[in-house]
Amino acid sequence: MPSSCLYVGHVVHHRLRPRVHRLRYRAFWMLLDLDEIDRLSDQLNLFSRNSFNLISFFDRDHGDGSDIPLRQQVESMLRSAGCQSTQLTIRLLCMPRILGYGFNPLSVYFCYRTDGSLEAIIHEVHNTFGERHSYLIPSHGTASEIVEQSCCKEFFVSPFLGMDMSYAFRILLPKAKVSIAIQGKQHDQTVIAASLAGTHSELADGTLLSAFLRHPLLTLKVISGIHWHALRLVIKGFRIHVRPPAGRPSIRATRNRGISP
């Protein structure tokens, strides 16, 4: 049985400081086993890899954007972080392209050992300036369904958030449900809380069509929503932070500060 599947749910952003601002929208994600994508592309009529379809996945939308196979890139990241396990199962949670257009504020790689324990999680963050950055956090082989991680902010995402921040992640590993909750903190105070949560569905043409009809032009809605809420933040008087000079796609390997059951 394939381990790839679909998750349907919602995204919530809640800014707490310096003023309150909240948004919520419905969304869906694909959880793709990197070793199954070609087979899924062959089996499904509405899904393709690296070619146009109603729903599609393009490797260059992730990793460093090069022609190097995505699995090879992830394995290289893991080795650079000191992870020595081999024959890993690597599953990527992301929004697909819809009618050829895609944008992922956050894509998450779950890297599992052969015994089912977690080797690492890679949080791949994309901003609207065409840049991306990966926070690779080893998990020390936890078998718990809930993982807590934290790291310092290293990548410019929003002009309404400074760089002197840290992130705290609380992750329900993908099974019947998946959720990722993130607190952005500054001076030990939560500035923003964001989360995504979804419920499992089988990955088939019928469920893909249903997800599309329930969330038409989702990825276009995401990028337009980002700019609409940015305008509202300007009107509310949020401070605008200057973006650092553009850089190449980068990886930040960091130590996990804690795992709790």
N, C-alpha and C positions, 0 to 999 in steps of 0.2 A: 504494500500500500504506500502511495506517495506521502511524504511528510509535509509537502507544500499544501497550503490552504488559503482561505480567504477570511479576513476579519472585518466585521461591519460594526461601526460604533460612532464615536464622537470625539472631538477635540475641544479642550477648554483652556483658555488663557485668562489669568486673573492677575492684573497688576495692582499692587497694594500701595506702592510709594512711587513718586511723591503724591500721586492722586490715584483714585480707584478707576480702573477701566477693565471691562470684562467682555469676552467674546466666547461664543460656543457655536460649533457647526458640526453637522454630520459628515462622516467620512468612511472610507473603506481602505483596507491595506491588503497586500498580498504577502504571505510568508512563503518565501521561495527557497527551497533547498538548492544550493548552487549546482549540485550534481543532477538535478531533475529538470532544469529549465528547458534544455533542448527537447527532452521527451514530452514535456507539457506543450511546447510549441508545436510538436508534430501531432499530438493527440487532440488538441483543442482548436476549434475553428475560429474562436473570437480572441485568441491570445497568440502573440508572436514574439520571438526574440530577435531584436535588432532589425525589425522591419515593421512597416505600418500595419496597424490593425485597430479594431475597436479598443482593445486593451493590449498594451505591449510593454516589453521590458528591454531597455537599451543598456548594455554594460557600461558604456561611456558616461552614463548619468551618475555613476558611482565610482568609488576608488579614486585613482588619480586621473581618470578620463582617458587613459592611453589604450592601446590595443592589447596590452598584456591581459591574459585571462583573469577575471575577477577573483577566482579562487586562488590563483597564484599570488595575486596582490595581497589578499588577506593572509595567506600563509606567511608571506614575507613580513607583513606587519607583526604577526604573532612572534616570529623568530626574533625580530628586532626588540620586542618587549620581554624576551627571555622565556617565552613559552616553548616547551620542547615536545609537546605531544604531537603525534602524527595520526594520520587517518581520521581527521576530525570531520564531523558533520557540521556544515556551516549553513545557517539559515538566515536569510535577509528579510527583515520586515520593512516594507516600503510602499509608497503609493506608486502604482504603475503609470505609464503614459496613457492618456485617454485621447483617442483620435489624434495621436501623434504628439500631444503636448504633455509635459510632465514637470513637476517641481516638488521636491521633497525637503521641507524644512529640517526633518530628521529622518534618517534611515538607521536601522539598528541591526547589527550582525550578532547572532547568537552562535557561539562556537562550542560544540559539545565533544567530549571525549567518547571513545567507543563504549565505555560503561554507562553513558548517559549523564555523567556529571559535567558541569559547566567549566570550560577552560577560560573563557574570556567573553566580554561583551565589548563591541566596538560601536560607539555612538558617532555616526557620521553626520555632521551638521553642515547645512547648505545655507548661504545667505542670498539675498536678491541681487548681489553684485557679481554673481557668477563664481564665487569662491566656495571652497569646502574644506573641512577640517575634521580629522578623526581623533576622538578620545578613546584610546584602547585601554581598557581596565581589566587586568587579570582577575579571576574570581577564586583562584586557589581550590578549584574542584568542588564547589558546593553542589549538593544535591537538593537544596531547599527550593521550593517553588517561588519564594520571594527573595529578591536580592537587593541589597542596599549598597550604593556606591557613591563616591564623591570625588570631585577634582576641582582644580582651579580653572577659571575661565582663561582660554588662550586664543580665542578667535572672535573677531568682531561679527556680530549677528545683526543687531538692531541699532540704529542711530539714537534710540531712546534709552539705551542701556550702556553704562560705562564698562570698562575692562577690569576694574578692580572688584571682581566678583568671584564667587565659587558656585558650583552646582552640587546639589544633592539629589541622587536618583533613587527611586523606589520602584522596582520592576517586578511585576507578576509575570513569570516566564510563560511563553505561549503554549497553552493547551486548549481547554475548552474556552478559556478567555485569555486575553492579554491586556496588560495595562503598563504604562510607563508614566510615572509622575516625577516632575522635575521642579525643584525649588531653586530659584536664583537668589543668592544671598549676597549682601554687601554689609560689611561690619556686623556680621552675625544677625542681621535683620533680613527677613524674606522680602525681596523687592517684587518678584514675580513668581507665580506658581502656574505651571502648565502641565497638562496631562492629555494622554490619549488612551482610549479604552475600546476594546472590540470583542465581539463574540464570534466564535469559530463557525465557519461554513465550509462545506466541501468545495474544492476548486474544480468547477465544471462550467461548460458553456452556459447552462441555465443560471447558475449563481452569478456568473460574470455579467450576463445580460440584466439580471435583476438588480445587481449593484449599480450598473450603469444607469438604468432607468430611475432608480431611487436617488442617485447622486449624479445627475447629468453634468458633464464638463467639470468634474470635481477639481481637477488640478488647475484649471483656469480660474475657478472660484477661489481656490486657495491663494493664488498670486494676486488676484484682484482684491481679495479681502485684506491681504497684508497692506496694500497701498491705501485702501479705504480707511482702515483703522489707523494707519500712520497719519493720514490727514486729520482724523479726529483727535489724535494725540497732540498734534501741532496746535489745533484749536484749543485744546485744554491747557496748553502752556507747558507741555513737557520739554525739558531741556534736550537739545540735540547735540550728540557727541560726534566729533570728527572721526571719520573712518581712517584707520592707518593705511599706509600704502599697500596696494594689492600684492599678494604673494602667490606662489604656486600651491596646489593642493598639499596639505601637510598632515602629519600624524603626531599626536602627542600620546605617548605611552605613559601611564601613571599608575601608581599603586592604589589599589582599592583600600579605602579607609574603614571598611566594615561590611560584614555580611550578617544578616539576622534572619532567623526562621520566621 
